[in-house]
Amino acid sequence: VVRIRGDMNDVFSKGYICPKGSTLKQLHEDPDRLRRPLVKRDGQHVEVSWDEAWDEVERGLTRVIDTYGRESIGAYLGNPGAHNLSAMTFNRVLLGALGTRQRFSASSVDQLPKQVSAGYMFGTAISVPVPDLDRTDYLLMLGANPYASNGSLATAPDWPGRLEAIRARGGRVVVVDPRRSRTAEAADEWLAIRPGTDALLLAAMVAAVFEAGEADPGEHLVGHLNGVEEVHRALAEFTPERVERVVGIDAATIRRIALELCRAPRAAVYGRMGTTTVSFGTTASWLVDVLNVVTGNLDIVGGAMFPLPVAAGPTTRGKKGVGKGFKIGRGKTRVRGFPEALGEYPAALMAEEIQTPGAGQIRAMVVVGGNPVVSTPNSEQLAGALDSLDFMVSVDIYLNETSRHADVILPPPSHLARSHYDLALLNFALRSVANYSEPIFELPPGVPDEWEILARLAGIAQGLGASVDPSTVDEVTIRSMIESAVRDDTSVIAGRNPDDIYAALSGPANGLLRGPDRILDLMLRIGPFGEGFGVNPDGVSVAMLKRHPHGVDFGALVPRIPEVLRTPSGKIELAPAELIADLPRLRTSLDHDPEQILLVGRRHLRSNNSWMHNIRVLVKGKPRCTLQMHPDDAARIGVADGSPVRVTSRVGSVVAPVEITADIRPRVVSLPHGWGHSKSGTRQSVAREHAGVNSNVLTDHEAIDPLSGNAVLNGIPVSLAAVAGE
């Protein structure tokens, strides 16, 4: 690799590229990146052949399943899977083959509350409105820092440029955050909220809109909306005056912002990590869209709009405008009885499910592309739990803080040897865009593709043995998907001969596609812009995208109500019973002590959770794992800039150098997420040089949003103390 740069001709990015993307060269060449499987022998990881590794996987998984049953297997899927076509298409196959309900993922330390609230309101967990940045006049952002993260659950290149364009055309950007982040610096107004009180602020804004008589969802929602009056009644008590003490923003400002949203020609409210990784994450996520509705800004150009993904998905499949709706609780955790959400249990509860004896105790783990020992609550507890397992297998490119516990590590090939399509992220894109990248390099001889690793794991879990051919699993998977599509009366290929569809996907004329590319091709061809297997010859397919290497743009967001809805009523459910029932709990938070010191996380442009900290160009320079603290708090505990400070929570304690800054609220401190690379038994030399401390030693595994199961990573009560001599 000579150089990686943005594609100036790309229809969406126009050449914009994140620093993390431009360092794929360094990731590809990283000597610490695993090229061969590792097996733990006598406590040490040693390189072995792929055949040896598969034999070890078969022995370990089969032994646990035969002895304790399939519910004794746990699975954890990490954040990198959302950026990975192989994982997006074959993780589900693996989970199905494992046959266990003990499923966990990075979703429950991230965006799950937004998907749960969207499911209740609009019918599916993918029905997430996104701000129409390019056409709005007013943007209210809560707990989001796109100058560092480039936005999430709202996919668009160059968020900073798009925000600056709002202001350049006379619009207004308001940021709500306990820290004056880089995004807040560039905004028209920064509101320094107390961590974890976003739901109270949003409830007060909704109440203020109703109180002023300016609640008006708009004519376009007439007949498509349930629960307006119920929301009015339920939120009336959360007046700006009642919440201002706890929220930390005065009542007059709360009212002003609420009415500015009503009176702007086009406005949108957008909430992200700061609103979801808190104890009222689902309630706050719901109230973001309630506020969008009552201010007349849902499903209008320049407001909060529903993406139209090019690949078929939950919001484009099935009967338009009506569906089964959304529910959680199809299962409960064994120890604490916590309900399932989106097919998984809270990641914060993995440790207790491993450590608590009894029927259904997790005895083995399969971890795919994740580092939960760094990224999930009470990390020390989880590390101890993983040590007690009978067997563990990790699919990972590094020997890191989590995979060091594995008996077998199966490394996927370089990212540059895989094809790519943003199957997950384009569900939330600000334009209907499709962009496919072919592999840059051929796989080295004897090295399996990532999808083949996942498929072979699935085959072993199904009892097909270590020598199972991944193509066997692939064939069963694609056949099943075709059968489902032709049985769907609303599908473009309803009633067609499955063999004909299979031949069109798999034959020489289509390049003999296999694995993720073939699955993607099916999803593209039956999607809203698809080729339809002859129905729309000019429509999209993998072959068509190969002819357009800079991508294809099918246009800006368009209003989608009512066809986008998949609720049983066929309407927006503005007052879901589950969300209304959480308001008494929200009311009790009005009694919280505003003097309590609270810990929050933070993002950096050159950091992606824990998994790119071994790239020197991304971690070089001034240390970033510092404890940010307001000068008043530093003076109170008697520390100078750079001094060590001990931070203690209910479950743990760490020492970090303090960074004194006025860009944070008093009585709030901040540690970045994803650090703490000092564990023995890892092989990440650069990360170890820049180890930092793990903020999740401090997060509490018992602090969970009850509506979604999401961990509370922000707003953690802590105490501070100067450390002499360290």
NORSUL-V663504 format. One record per backbone hydrogen bond with DSSP energy under -1.0 kcal/mol. CO is the residue of the C=O (numbers start at 0). NH is the residue of the N-H. E is the energy in kcal/mol with one decimal. If there is no record, write none. Layout:
CO & NH & E
CO & NH & E
This chain:
6 & 9 & -1.9
9 & 13 & -1.3
12 & 15 & -2.3
17 & 21 & -1.9
20 & 23 & -1.5
22 & 26 & -2.1
23 & 27 & -2.7
24 & 28 & -1.9
25 & 29 & -1.0
29 & 32 & -1.4
36 & 47 & -2.0
37 & 408 & -2.7
38 & 45 & -2.5
40 & 43 & -1.7
43 & 40 & -3.5
45 & 38 & -2.4
48 & 52 & -2.2
49 & 53 & -2.6
50 & 54 & -2.2
51 & 55 & -2.0
52 & 56 & -2.3
53 & 57 & -2.6
54 & 58 & -2.4
55 & 59 & -2.6
56 & 60 & -2.8
57 & 61 & -2.2
58 & 62 & -2.0
59 & 63 & -1.7
60 & 64 & -2.7
61 & 65 & -2.9
62 & 66 & -1.6
63 & 67 & -3.1
64 & 68 & -1.9
68 & 71 & -1.5
69 & 72 & -1.9
71 & 362 & -3.0
71 & 363 & -1.8
73 & 365 & -2.3
74 & 103 & -2.6
75 & 367 & -2.8
76 & 105 & -2.1
77 & 80 & -1.4
78 & 81 & -2.0
79 & 82 & -1.7
80 & 83 & -1.3
83 & 87 & -2.4
84 & 88 & -1.6
85 & 89 & -2.3
86 & 90 & -2.3
89 & 93 & -2.2
90 & 94 & -2.7
91 & 95 & -2.4
92 & 96 & -2.0
93 & 97 & -2.3
94 & 98 & -1.6
100 & 102 & -2.3
101 & 74 & -2.3
102 & 344 & -3.4
103 & 76 & -1.7
104 & 107 & -1.1
105 & 108 & -2.0
106 & 109 & -1.6
106 & 111 & -1.9
107 & 710 & -3.1
110 & 113 & -1.2
110 & 114 & -1.4
111 & 115 & -2.4
112 & 116 & -2.6
113 & 117 & -2.2
114 & 118 & -2.1
115 & 119 & -2.2
116 & 120 & -2.2
117 & 121 & -3.2
118 & 122 & -1.6
120 & 572 & -2.4
121 & 565 & -2.6
123 & 126 & -1.2
125 & 127 & -2.3
129 & 304 & -3.0
130 & 132 & -2.2
131 & 134 & -1.9
136 & 171 & -2.0
137 & 267 & -2.0
138 & 173 & -2.8
139 & 269 & -2.9
140 & 175 & -3.2
141 & 271 & -2.3
142 & 273 & -2.5
144 & 147 & -2.2
144 & 148 & -2.1
145 & 149 & -2.0
154 & 429 & -2.3
157 & 161 & -2.0
158 & 162 & -2.7
159 & 163 & -2.4
160 & 164 & -1.7
161 & 165 & -1.3
162 & 166 & -1.5
163 & 167 & -2.3
164 & 168 & -1.7
165 & 170 & -2.7
166 & 169 & -1.8
171 & 138 & -2.5
172 & 187 & -2.1
172 & 188 & -1.3
173 & 140 & -2.9
174 & 190 & -2.9
175 & 142 & -2.7
177 & 664 & -2.1
178 & 180 & -1.8
180 & 184 & -2.5
181 & 185 & -1.3
188 & 174 & -2.8
190 & 176 & -2.0
190 & 192 & -1.6
193 & 196 & -1.5
196 & 200 & -2.1
197 & 201 & -2.8
198 & 202 & -2.5
199 & 203 & -2.3
200 & 204 & -2.1
201 & 205 & -2.5
202 & 206 & -2.6
203 & 207 & -2.4
204 & 208 & -2.0
205 & 209 & -2.2
206 & 210 & -2.7
207 & 211 & -2.0
208 & 213 & -2.3
209 & 212 & -1.6
217 & 220 & -1.6
218 & 221 & -1.4
220 & 223 & -2.4
223 & 571 & -2.7
225 & 573 & -2.5
226 & 230 & -2.3
227 & 231 & -2.2
228 & 232 & -2.5
229 & 233 & -2.5
230 & 234 & -2.1
234 & 237 & -1.6
236 & 238 & -1.8
238 & 242 & -1.6
239 & 243 & -1.6
242 & 246 & -2.8
243 & 247 & -2.3
246 & 193 & -2.6
249 & 253 & -2.0
250 & 254 & -2.5
251 & 255 & -2.3
252 & 256 & -2.6
253 & 257 & -2.0
254 & 258 & -2.3
255 & 259 & -2.3
256 & 260 & -1.9
257 & 261 & -1.2
258 & 262 & -2.1
259 & 263 & -1.7
265 & 136 & -2.4
267 & 139 & -2.5
269 & 141 & -2.6
271 & 274 & -3.0
271 & 275 & -1.1
272 & 276 & -2.5
276 & 712 & -1.1
276 & 713 & -2.0
277 & 280 & -1.6
279 & 283 & -2.8
280 & 284 & -2.1
281 & 285 & -2.4
282 & 286 & -2.3
283 & 287 & -1.8
284 & 288 & -1.1
285 & 289 & -2.0
286 & 290 & -2.5
287 & 291 & -1.7
288 & 292 & -2.1
289 & 293 & -2.8
290 & 294 & -1.6
291 & 296 & -3.0
292 & 295 & -1.9
293 & 215 & -2.5
296 & 303 & -2.9
299 & 302 & -2.5
302 & 131 & -3.0
303 & 298 & -3.5
304 & 129 & -3.2
312 & 315 & -1.8
312 & 316 & -2.4
318 & 321 & -1.1
330 & 339 & -2.5
332 & 336 & -1.2
337 & 332 & -2.3
339 & 328 & -2.7
340 & 343 & -1.3
343 & 340 & -2.5
345 & 348 & -1.8
346 & 349 & -1.6
348 & 352 & -1.6
349 & 353 & -1.5
350 & 354 & -2.5
351 & 355 & -1.7
352 & 361 & -2.1
357 & 360 & -1.9
362 & 389 & -2.5
362 & 390 & -1.3
363 & 73 & -3.0
364 & 392 & -2.3
365 & 75 & -2.5
366 & 394 & -2.9
367 & 77 & -3.0
370 & 373 & -1.9
370 & 374 & -1.8
371 & 375 & -1.9
377 & 381 & -1.6
378 & 382 & -2.7
379 & 383 & -1.9
380 & 384 & -1.9
381 & 385 & -2.7
382 & 386 & -1.6
384 & 387 & -1.1
385 & 388 & -1.2
390 & 364 & -1.5
391 & 406 & -2.5
391 & 407 & -1.5
392 & 366 & -2.6
393 & 409 & -3.1
394 & 368 & -3.0
396 & 33 & -3.2
397 & 399 & -1.1
398 & 682 & -2.7
399 & 403 & -1.7
401 & 404 & -2.0
402 & 405 & -1.7
406 & 39 & -2.6
407 & 393 & -2.6
408 & 37 & -2.0
413 & 416 & -1.9
414 & 417 & -1.3
415 & 439 & -1.9
415 & 440 & -2.1
419 & 436 & -2.7
420 & 422 & -2.6
421 & 425 & -2.2
423 & 426 & -1.5
424 & 427 & -1.7
427 & 154 & -2.0
430 & 432 & -1.4
431 & 553 & -3.5
433 & 551 & -2.7
436 & 419 & -2.4
443 & 446 & -2.0
448 & 452 & -1.7
449 & 453 & -2.2
450 & 454 & -2.7
451 & 455 & -2.4
452 & 456 & -2.2
453 & 457 & -2.1
454 & 458 & -2.4
455 & 459 & -2.5
456 & 460 & -2.5
457 & 461 & -1.6
458 & 463 & -2.6
459 & 462 & -1.8
464 & 467 & -1.5
468 & 471 & -1.8
469 & 473 & -2.3
470 & 474 & -2.5
471 & 475 & -2.0
472 & 476 & -2.2
473 & 477 & -2.5
474 & 478 & -2.3
475 & 479 & -2.0
476 & 480 & -2.1
477 & 481 & -2.4
478 & 482 & -2.6
479 & 483 & -2.1
480 & 484 & -2.0
481 & 485 & -2.5
482 & 486 & -1.4
485 & 494 & -2.7
487 & 490 & -1.8
490 & 493 & -1.6
492 & 495 & -2.0
496 & 500 & -1.8
497 & 501 & -2.7
498 & 502 & -2.4
499 & 503 & -2.1
500 & 504 & -1.9
501 & 505 & -2.2
502 & 506 & -2.1
506 & 509 & -1.5
506 & 511 & -2.2
507 & 510 & -2.0
514 & 518 & -1.9
515 & 519 & -3.0
516 & 520 & -2.3
517 & 521 & -2.0
518 & 522 & -2.2
519 & 523 & -2.8
520 & 524 & -2.5
521 & 525 & -1.7
522 & 311 & -2.4
523 & 526 & -1.0
524 & 531 & -2.0
526 & 529 & -1.8
528 & 539 & -2.6
530 & 535 & -2.8
535 & 538 & -3.0
539 & 530 & -1.9
540 & 544 & -2.1
541 & 545 & -2.1
542 & 546 & -1.2
547 & 550 & -2.3
549 & 10 & -2.5
551 & 433 & -2.3
554 & 431 & -2.7
559 & 563 & -2.5
561 & 564 & -1.8
562 & 320 & -1.9
565 & 324 & -1.5
566 & 322 & -1.3
571 & 225 & -2.9
571 & 573 & -1.1
575 & 579 & -2.5
576 & 580 & -2.2
578 & 581 & -1.1
579 & 582 & -1.4
581 & 585 & -1.8
582 & 586 & -2.5
583 & 587 & -1.5
586 & 589 & -1.5
587 & 590 & -1.7
588 & 591 & -1.6
592 & 595 & -1.5
596 & 717 & -2.2
597 & 668 & -2.5
598 & 714 & -1.9
598 & 715 & -1.9
599 & 670 & -2.0
601 & 672 & -1.2
603 & 606 & -1.9
607 & 610 & -1.2
614 & 617 & -1.5
614 & 618 & -1.1
615 & 619 & -1.8
623 & 625 & -1.9
626 & 658 & -2.7
627 & 669 & -1.6
628 & 660 & -2.6
629 & 633 & -2.2
630 & 634 & -2.5
631 & 635 & -1.9
632 & 636 & -1.9
633 & 637 & -1.0
633 & 638 & -2.2
639 & 642 & -2.4
642 & 657 & -2.8
643 & 722 & -1.9
644 & 655 & -2.2
645 & 720 & -1.6
646 & 653 & -2.2
647 & 718 & -2.2
651 & 648 & -2.9
653 & 646 & -3.1
655 & 644 & -2.3
656 & 626 & -2.9
657 & 641 & -2.7
658 & 628 & -2.1
662 & 179 & -2.6
664 & 667 & -1.2
666 & 597 & -1.8
668 & 599 & -2.4
669 & 627 & -2.4
683 & 687 & -2.3
684 & 688 & -1.4
685 & 689 & -1.2
687 & 690 & -1.1
690 & 675 & -3.0
690 & 676 & -1.5
693 & 696 & -1.8
694 & 697 & -1.6
695 & 378 & -1.7
698 & 377 & -1.4
699 & 702 & -1.5
702 & 711 & -1.7
704 & 708 & -3.0
709 & 704 & -2.7
715 & 598 & -2.2
718 & 647 & -2.3
720 & 645 & -3.4
